[in-house]
Amino acid sequence: MNVDELNPNLKKNMSSIFIETNKIQNRELLLSEFIKSLILTSDDDDIINNWMMYCSHINKQVTFHNGSKKISGTFLGLNLDGKAIMKNNTTLEYYSTGTLEL
């Protein structure tokens, strides 16, 4: 975000990593380290349970794009491996990659 474009009232309360460290940081490395520390301090159940609390498409009809396949069904959540759980008619299917369409 370009700080120069912000409302002047907001500027006085803002900072940046550069301002705090006086060094230019590699954003990709910083994000990677942040995510690693988040994962190391949380167990899988916590991460998935927190994600599920804020998921807006639990028990909603969705279309899951997995490669060239389009699978429609009810999104039930994530399993402990982080795979999407889809109910398609009477069967449960699990997907680790793809795109979800609401």
N, C-alpha and C positions, 0 to 999 in steps of 0.2 A: 504494500500500500504506500502510496506517495503521501508522506506526512504533510507536505506543503499544501495539499489540497483539502486538508481537514479543517473543520471548524476551529477557530482560534481558542475557544473555550476548552476544547478537548485536548489540544496540544500541550497545555501546561501540565496535564496529568499523565502524559504518555512518555514512554521510553522505548528503547530498542536494545537488542543484544549488542549492537555496535556502540551505542551510547554507554551501556553498562560496562563493556569490556575494552572499548577502544580498539577493537580488532574486527576485521571482516571475517565472518563465519561462513562455512560451507553449509548451506541450508539442508542439502540432502543428507549430509553426515549428521547434522544436528537432529533432524527428524528421525533418522535411523536410530541414533542413540536414545532418543526420547522413547520411541516405540519399544526398543529392547528393554529399557528400564521399566516401562509400564508392564510388559509381559513378565519380567522377572519378579516384580512385586505383586502380581496378581495371579491367582490360579485360573485355569480355564473356566471353571464353573462361574467365578466372579465376572469374568469378561463376558461370557455368554449370557448370564442372568441380567447383567446391566444392559447389554445390547437389546435383549428381549423386552425389557421394561419400556424402552423407547421406540421399539419397532412399530411402524404405523400400518404394516400389512399382515400382521398375524391374523390367521383365520380368514383371510380375504382371498378372493379369486385372483390369480395372477397367471401370467404366461412366462415360462422360464425358457430362455434361449440357450441351448447347449449345443455349440457347433452349428450344424445345419438343422438340428431338431428344434421344434417348438412344442413345449409341453405345457398344457393348461391344467390347472388344478388349484387346490387350496394350500396356501403357504402356512405350515404349522409351526415353523421356527427353525432353530439350529440344533443339531445333535452335539455331543461333547467333542466331536472332531471338527466342529465348525461347518459341517455340511448342511445345506438347505434341505429341509424335510418338506416334501410335497405330497399331498394326498390326491391321487388321480383315481377317481371312481372309488374302488374299495382297496386299492393298494397304496403302500407308502413307497416313495422313491427318494433317493438321497443324491444330491448334486454338490460337487466341490468347486466347480467352475461354471461360469455362464453369466447371463444377464437376466435380471428380473424385471418384468414389465408389469406395471399395475394396471 
